[in-house]
Structure formats: structure tokens, C-alpha cells
Amino acid sequence: MLRWERGTVREALSSWRGVDRLEIELEDGAGTVSALSYRELTGRPEPGERVLLNTNALRRELGTGGDAMVVARLDALPEAQEIAGHMVKARYTPMQTMVDAIDDPAGEHYETIREAKGIDGMPVVVADLHSALPAIIAGIRRQRRGARIAYVHTDAASLPAAYSRSAARLREADLLAAVISSGQSFGGDLEAVTVHSALLGAKHVVGADVAIVIQGPGNLGTGTGWGFSGVQAAEAIHAASVLGGRPVATLRVSGADERSRHRGLSHHSSTTYGRALLSPVHLPVLPRNDSRYNAFHESVRKQVKSTILKPAKKRGVLHHLIEVDAKGLRDALEEMPVRMTTMGRTLAEDPAAFQYAALAGRCAATLTQQS
């Protein structure tokens, strides 16, 4: 069920690429709320305009995604923007939007995508949580500063790619060459119908040296073995493999999560890489001779072996455990122009979470240098 409320825009609280956060005064003296408005869907509501809100997530006090959303401007219609393509995303919902996809026969990149046979060994870094994105980039750039990086935003969590403020800031800082929204997600620099065509676009349209594939903010987890949206990472690894890429898996690790299933190596990584994968992947870990190596990292390594490598091997899938030098990665993480947080914890509070993501990035950059 949807929960509808009406209100009037008081002011814009903040804005980033494609998104406006607005202060809304609700009808009937019900107070004020903060709401998100996507320019692609509603344009830019102005102060004094009446708007219709969906307040489901806000009233349920959800974490990521727990915002009021502007559904419509009641006194104004945004001007329609004509596009060449005819691909629809968020299909068959009231907010479905038309996009010009790279694999659309009417699009400028159609011939490139149609003729592309693979991604020619391009490393593809895959992660469970969107919060790993800046850390992966930090690792890539520490190893290869000039690497051209494309981010593929999948549709397992937030459908609007614009929801990611960190991706927007990374684009503004020229740390990302492009954001490609795939599947039902929309609003990237480029649109793709599948993760497969998004990866082809990353290689042959963007000219990326490395692609990163992660769901948007708003990971859904249930505490059950298979009921979490991050399991989609397995599909991304399969896509990279069949297209001739070199997939690198980011281990979801935490030294601070209070939940036992996510402490050390998360069960999400164990399930995704140990049980769901049908193709091999690189699994970056800290070397034993590293000065930072301690009992925690040894425990993570043992978890990787027992819950990923062994179960996969029984199914005939031989993953590659790769030791990656961590020298300089902490500095690289601290130099990033976005605030590092994962599940509400900062870099200082849970450094291992970001360290392992940075290891994956450095591993991918090293693979580009071996080509």
C-alpha cells in the first residue's frame, strides 16, 4: 500500500546532480518533512508549489531510502523532453520513464554495442554494498592514477542512479568517467537494458580501463540465507565472465558490525561468492607479511577459505585468492572527496570494511597493468 500526503514546498534544502531535497509543509498543520524530488521525473518544484508525496518509507522510519518522495507537482507540469530512444525503465509503474539506451536501435551507440563481442579482458569489480564504490575507486587510483573508470548502477536497490550523492560527487571530481544505469535503474550518463550491455558500453563507448558494478544505495536484507538484494552481484560476475572480462569480487568485511552474520566476513559474501557463482573470480585479501596483518585478518582469510573457496571447489568452481599490498591505501581512502560511511559507520569506526574494498580496486588496477 502507498501512503499519500500533500504539502507545499517551503525551500530547497540541498541539491545534487538530478536531485533536489525539499522542505515540505504538510497540509492540515501536520508539520514539515524533508522530501526528495527527481528532476527527470518531476522537474524542479519551486517554493510555494503544492506537491503530492509518497511517505511510506518516511513514516516507517526506514534507514537508507526512508525519505518522502515527490510524486507530482499539483499546480505545474514539467515540460516534456524529447529523446531519440524508446526504451522504458521502471516499466509499468506510474513513474515509468523513457530513456535513450546505448542498445536502443534509434540511439547513437547502437552500432557500437551491436558489433561488440566482448570486453577484451577489462577488469570488473563487483561489490555487495554501494558504500564500497568510493573505496574501490581509491584503490584503483592508488595503483593507477589515470585509470578511466565506469560505474554500472544495477537495479537491485535504488532505481534512480541520481539517488547516489557519492556517485554524483565522484563524477564532479572526475574520478568516474561515467555512470551507466542498467536494467530498470535509470538516470545515469548512459542507459543500458542489461548489465551485459552496460559492460559493453563501459568498454567500447566510455573507453573504461576498469568497470565497477554495484547496486545503488538501499541494500535490502532480511537475515535469511538468500533474501538480500546484494546477491545480484553474482549475476554481474557471470556477465563479466561470459563477456571475456576479469571479475574481481569485493569481500564484505566488518570489524565493527554488531550482527554476528556480518562480523568478519559477511554471510552475504559467503553466499554470493561461495554458493551462487558458476564462474571463478579474484578474491583480494591482505598479505600475511603486511605489518597490519593480525588475528582479525587471519580470521577473515579462514572464513574465505571455509565458506567461499571450499564450497565453490566442490561445485567445480576454482576461485583465485589474491594477496594485494595495502601500502598507501589508508591515505588514499582519507583523500577521497566523499565521506566514507557504511551501514552508518565511518572509516575510523570500521576501517576493514573500506580496506577490503580498496584491495579489490588495487587488484583490478594491477590486472590492467598486466594486459
C-alpha positions as CSV (number, residue, x, y, z in Angstrom):
1,M,0.0,0.0,0.0
2,L,1.0,3.6,-0.6
3,R,0.7,6.4,1.9
4,W,-0.2,9.7,0.2
5,E,0.2,13.2,1.7
6,R,0.0,16.7,0.3
7,G,2.1,19.7,1.1
8,T,3.6,22.9,-0.1
9,V,7.3,23.5,-1.0
10,R,8.9,25.9,1.5
11,E,12.5,25.8,0.3
12,A,15.3,23.7,-1.3
13,L,17.5,22.3,1.5
14,S,20.1,20.8,-0.8
15,S,20.6,19.7,-4.4
16,W,23.0,17.5,-6.3
17,R,23.0,16.2,-9.8
18,G,19.4,15.3,-10.8
19,V,18.0,15.5,-7.2
20,D,16.5,18.2,-5.0
21,R,15.9,17.8,-1.3
22,L,13.0,20.0,-0.3
23,E,11.4,21.1,2.9
24,I,7.7,20.5,2.6
25,E,5.0,22.0,4.8
26,L,2.2,19.4,5.1
27,E,-1.5,20.1,4.8
28,D,-3.7,20.4,7.9
29,G,-0.9,21.7,10.1
30,A,0.8,18.3,10.2
31,G,4.3,19.8,10.3
32,T,7.2,19.8,7.9
33,V,9.1,16.9,6.3
34,S,12.2,16.6,4.0
35,A,11.4,15.1,0.6
36,L,13.4,14.1,-2.5
37,S,12.4,15.2,-5.9
38,Y,14.0,13.7,-9.1
39,R,14.3,16.2,-11.9
40,E,13.9,13.5,-14.5
41,L,10.5,12.6,-13.2
42,T,9.1,15.8,-11.8
43,G,11.3,18.7,-12.9
44,R,12.2,21.2,-10.1
45,P,9.4,22.1,-7.8
46,E,9.6,25.8,-6.8
47,P,8.8,27.3,-3.4
48,G,5.1,27.8,-3.0
49,E,4.1,24.9,-5.3
50,R,1.8,22.2,-3.9
51,V,3.1,18.6,-4.3
52,L,1.9,15.1,-3.8
53,L,4.2,12.9,-1.7
54,N,4.6,9.2,-1.1
55,T,5.5,9.0,2.6
56,N,5.6,5.2,3.1
57,A,9.3,4.8,3.9
58,L,9.4,8.1,5.9
59,R,6.5,7.0,8.2
60,R,8.0,3.6,8.7
61,E,11.3,5.2,9.7
62,L,13.4,3.2,7.3
63,G,17.1,3.7,7.0
64,T,18.5,4.2,3.5
65,G,15.6,5.1,1.3
66,G,13.5,6.3,4.2
67,D,12.6,9.6,2.6
68,A,9.4,11.2,1.5
69,M,9.3,11.2,-2.3
70,V,7.7,13.9,-4.6
71,V,5.3,12.1,-6.9
72,A,3.7,15.1,-8.7
73,R,3.5,18.8,-8.8
74,L,-0.2,19.6,-8.3
75,D,-0.1,23.1,-9.9
76,A,2.5,22.6,-12.6
77,L,3.5,20.1,-15.2
78,P,7.2,19.8,-16.1
79,E,8.0,20.3,-19.8
80,A,8.4,17.0,-21.7
81,Q,11.9,16.5,-23.1
82,E,12.0,14.7,-26.5
83,I,14.5,11.9,-26.8
84,A,15.6,9.7,-29.7
85,G,15.1,6.4,-27.9
86,H,12.0,4.5,-27.0
87,M,13.3,2.3,-24.1
88,V,11.1,2.4,-20.9
89,K,12.5,2.0,-17.4
90,A,10.6,1.5,-14.1
91,R,8.3,-0.2,-16.6
92,Y,4.6,-0.4,-15.9
93,T,4.7,1.7,-12.8
94,P,3.1,5.2,-12.7
95,M,6.5,6.8,-12.9
96,Q,7.9,4.9,-15.9
97,T,10.3,7.0,-17.8
98,M,11.5,6.9,-21.4
99,V,15.3,6.7,-22.0
100,D,17.8,6.7,-24.8
101,A,19.7,3.5,-24.1
102,I,23.0,2.6,-25.7
103,D,21.4,-0.6,-27.0
104,D,18.4,1.2,-28.5
105,P,18.2,0.8,-32.3
106,A,17.5,4.5,-32.5
107,G,20.4,5.5,-30.3
108,E,23.8,6.9,-31.4
109,H,25.7,4.0,-29.8
110,Y,23.6,1.2,-31.2
111,E,26.0,0.0,-33.9
112,T,28.9,0.0,-31.4
113,I,27.0,-2.2,-29.0
114,R,25.6,-4.4,-31.7
115,E,29.1,-5.1,-33.1
116,A,30.8,-5.5,-29.8
117,K,31.7,-9.2,-29.0
118,G,33.2,-8.8,-25.5
119,I,35.1,-6.5,-23.1
120,D,38.6,-7.7,-24.0
121,G,39.8,-8.6,-20.6
122,M,38.6,-5.5,-18.9
123,P,38.7,-5.9,-15.1
124,V,35.2,-5.7,-13.5
125,V,35.0,-5.1,-9.8
126,V,31.8,-6.3,-8.1
127,A,30.5,-5.4,-4.6
128,D,27.5,-6.1,-2.4
129,L,27.2,-2.6,-0.9
130,H,27.0,0.7,-2.7
131,S,29.2,2.2,0.1
132,A,32.1,0.3,-1.4
133,L,32.2,2.5,-4.5
134,P,34.5,5.3,-3.4
135,A,36.8,2.9,-1.6
136,I,37.2,0.7,-4.7
137,I,38.0,3.9,-6.7
138,A,40.5,4.9,-4.1
139,G,42.3,1.5,-4.5
140,I,42.2,1.7,-8.3
141,R,43.7,5.2,-8.4
142,R,46.3,4.5,-5.8
143,Q,47.7,1.9,-8.2
144,R,46.9,3.6,-11.5
145,R,46.0,7.3,-11.0
146,G,45.0,7.9,-14.6
147,A,42.7,4.9,-14.9
148,R,39.4,5.6,-16.7
149,I,36.6,4.1,-14.5
150,A,32.9,3.4,-15.4
151,Y,30.3,2.7,-12.7
152,V,27.4,0.4,-13.6
153,H,24.5,1.1,-11.3
154,T,22.3,-2.0,-11.2
155,D,18.6,-2.2,-10.3
156,A,18.7,-4.3,-7.1
157,A,18.3,-1.3,-4.8
158,S,17.6,2.4,-5.7
159,L,16.3,2.6,-9.3
160,P,17.3,6.2,-9.8
161,A,21.0,6.4,-10.2
162,A,20.7,10.1,-9.2
163,Y,19.9,9.0,-5.6
164,S,23.6,8.3,-5.1
165,R,25.1,11.5,-3.8
166,S,28.5,9.8,-3.6
167,A,28.4,8.8,-7.3
168,A,27.4,12.4,-8.2
169,R,30.4,13.8,-6.3
170,L,32.8,11.3,-7.8
171,R,31.6,12.4,-11.2
172,E,32.1,16.0,-10.4
173,A,35.6,15.3,-9.2
174,D,36.4,13.4,-12.4
175,L,37.0,10.2,-10.5
176,L,34.4,8.5,-12.6
177,A,34.2,8.8,-16.3
178,A,30.6,7.7,-16.5
179,V,27.6,6.2,-14.6
180,I,25.7,3.6,-16.6
181,S,22.3,2.7,-15.2
182,S,21.3,-0.8,-16.2
183,G,18.2,-2.9,-16.0
184,Q,15.3,-1.0,-14.5
185,S,17.5,1.6,-13.0
186,F,17.7,5.0,-14.8
187,G,19.2,8.4,-14.8
188,G,22.9,7.6,-15.4
189,D,25.1,9.3,-18.0
190,L,24.3,6.4,-20.2
191,E,21.4,3.9,-20.1
192,A,21.6,0.1,-20.8
193,V,19.0,-2.6,-20.9
194,T,21.1,-5.2,-19.1
195,V,24.3,-5.4,-17.1
196,H,25.9,-7.2,-20.1
197,S,25.2,-4.3,-22.5
198,A,26.3,-1.8,-19.7
199,L,29.7,-3.6,-19.5
200,L,30.0,-3.5,-23.3
201,G,29.2,0.3,-23.1
202,A,31.8,0.8,-20.4
203,K,34.4,-0.8,-22.6
204,H,33.5,0.4,-26.1
205,V,31.5,3.6,-25.5
206,V,33.2,5.1,-22.4
207,G,36.6,3.6,-23.1
208,A,37.0,2.5,-19.5
209,D,40.0,0.7,-18.2
210,V,38.0,-0.7,-15.2
211,A,34.3,-1.1,-14.6
212,I,32.6,-1.3,-11.2
213,V,29.3,-3.0,-10.8
214,I,27.2,-2.4,-7.7
215,Q,23.6,-1.9,-6.7
216,G,22.6,1.6,-5.7
217,P,22.0,2.7,-2.2
218,G,19.3,0.9,-0.2
219,N,20.5,-2.7,0.1
220,L,17.7,-4.9,1.2
221,G,18.5,-7.6,3.7
222,T,16.2,-10.0,5.6
223,G,18.6,-12.0,7.8
224,T,17.7,-15.1,5.7
225,G,20.3,-17.1,3.7
226,W,19.3,-15.9,0.3
227,G,17.0,-12.9,0.9
228,F,19.3,-10.0,0.3
229,S,19.5,-7.8,-2.8
230,G,23.3,-7.9,-2.9
231,V,23.1,-11.5,-4.2
232,Q,22.7,-9.8,-7.6
233,A,26.5,-9.4,-7.6
234,A,26.7,-13.0,-8.7
235,E,24.8,-12.1,-11.9
236,A,27.3,-9.2,-12.6
237,I,30.2,-11.6,-12.2
238,H,28.6,-14.0,-14.6
239,A,28.1,-11.2,-17.1
240,A,31.7,-10.1,-16.8
241,S,32.9,-13.7,-17.3
242,V,30.9,-14.5,-20.4
243,L,32.0,-11.2,-22.0
244,G,35.6,-12.1,-21.5
245,G,36.3,-9.7,-18.6
246,R,38.3,-10.4,-15.5
247,P,35.9,-10.2,-12.5
248,V,37.2,-9.1,-9.1
249,A,35.0,-9.7,-6.0
250,T,34.9,-7.2,-3.2
251,L,34.7,-9.0,0.1
252,R,32.2,-7.5,2.5
253,V,34.1,-7.4,5.8
254,S,33.5,-5.6,9.1
255,G,35.3,-5.4,12.3
256,A,32.5,-3.3,14.0
257,D,29.1,-4.8,12.9
258,E,27.2,-5.9,16.0
259,R,25.5,-8.6,14.0
260,S,27.4,-11.9,14.0
261,R,26.4,-12.8,10.5
262,H,28.2,-9.7,9.2
263,R,31.2,-9.6,11.6
264,G,34.4,-10.6,10.0
265,L,33.4,-11.9,6.6
266,S,29.7,-11.2,5.9
267,H,27.5,-14.1,5.1
268,H,26.4,-12.1,2.1
269,S,29.9,-12.6,0.6
270,S,29.9,-16.3,1.6
271,T,26.6,-16.9,-0.1
272,T,27.2,-14.8,-3.2
273,Y,30.8,-16.0,-4.0
274,G,30.7,-19.4,-2.3
275,R,27.3,-20.7,-3.4
276,A,25.8,-18.6,-6.1
277,L,28.8,-18.3,-8.6
278,L,29.2,-20.6,-11.5
279,S,32.5,-18.9,-12.7
280,P,35.8,-18.2,-11.0
281,V,36.6,-14.8,-9.6
282,H,39.6,-13.0,-8.0
283,L,39.2,-12.6,-4.2
284,P,41.7,-10.0,-2.8
285,V,42.9,-10.3,0.7
286,L,45.6,-8.7,2.9
287,P,49.1,-10.5,2.7
288,R,50.3,-12.2,5.8
289,N,53.6,-10.3,5.7
290,D,51.8,-7.0,5.9
291,S,52.5,-5.0,9.1
292,R,48.8,-4.5,9.5
293,Y,48.0,-8.2,9.4
294,N,46.6,-9.5,12.7
295,A,44.2,-12.1,14.1
296,F,41.2,-10.3,12.6
297,H,42.6,-10.6,9.0
298,E,43.7,-14.2,9.6
299,S,40.1,-14.9,10.7
300,V,38.8,-13.3,7.6
301,R,41.1,-15.4,5.4
302,K,40.0,-18.6,7.2
303,Q,36.3,-17.6,6.6
304,V,37.1,-17.0,2.9
305,K,38.6,-20.5,2.6
306,S,35.9,-22.3,4.5
307,T,32.8,-20.5,3.3
308,I,33.8,-19.5,-0.3
309,L,36.8,-21.4,-1.7
310,K,35.8,-24.9,-0.4
311,P,32.1,-24.8,-1.3
312,A,32.9,-23.4,-4.7
313,K,35.5,-26.0,-5.4
314,K,33.0,-28.8,-4.5
315,R,30.9,-27.4,-7.3
316,G,33.9,-27.3,-9.7
317,V,34.5,-23.5,-9.5
318,L,38.1,-22.6,-8.7
319,H,38.3,-19.1,-7.3
320,H,41.7,-17.2,-7.1
321,L,42.7,-16.0,-3.6
322,I,44.9,-13.0,-4.4
323,E,47.2,-11.2,-1.9
324,V,47.1,-7.5,-2.5
325,D,49.5,-5.0,-1.0
326,A,47.7,-2.5,1.2
327,K,50.5,0.1,1.4
328,G,49.2,3.6,0.9
329,L,45.5,2.6,0.8
330,R,44.5,4.2,4.1
331,D,45.9,7.5,2.8
332,A,44.1,7.0,-0.5
333,L,40.8,6.4,1.4
334,E,41.2,9.5,3.5
335,E,42.0,11.6,0.4
336,M,38.7,10.8,-1.3
337,P,36.3,13.8,-1.7
338,V,33.3,11.9,-0.3
339,R,32.6,10.9,3.3
340,M,33.2,7.2,3.8
341,T,30.3,5.5,5.6
342,T,28.9,2.0,5.5
343,M,25.9,1.0,7.5
344,G,26.2,4.2,9.4
345,R,29.9,3.6,10.3
346,T,32.8,5.8,9.3
347,L,36.2,4.9,8.0
348,A,37.6,5.5,11.6
349,E,34.9,3.3,13.1
350,D,35.1,0.4,10.7
351,P,38.4,0.6,8.6
352,A,38.3,-3.0,7.5
353,A,35.1,-2.5,5.5
354,F,36.8,0.1,3.3
355,Q,40.2,-1.5,3.3
356,Y,39.0,-4.7,1.6
357,A,37.1,-2.7,-1.0
358,A,40.2,-0.7,-1.7
359,L,42.1,-4.0,-2.1
360,A,39.7,-5.0,-4.7
361,G,40.2,-1.8,-6.6
362,R,44.0,-2.1,-6.5
363,C,43.7,-5.7,-7.7
364,A,41.7,-4.6,-10.7
365,A,44.2,-1.8,-11.5
366,T,47.0,-4.3,-11.3
367,L,45.2,-6.5,-13.8
368,T,45.0,-3.6,-16.3
369,Q,48.8,-3.2,-16.0
370,Q,49.3,-6.9,-16.8
371,S,47.4,-6.7,-20.1
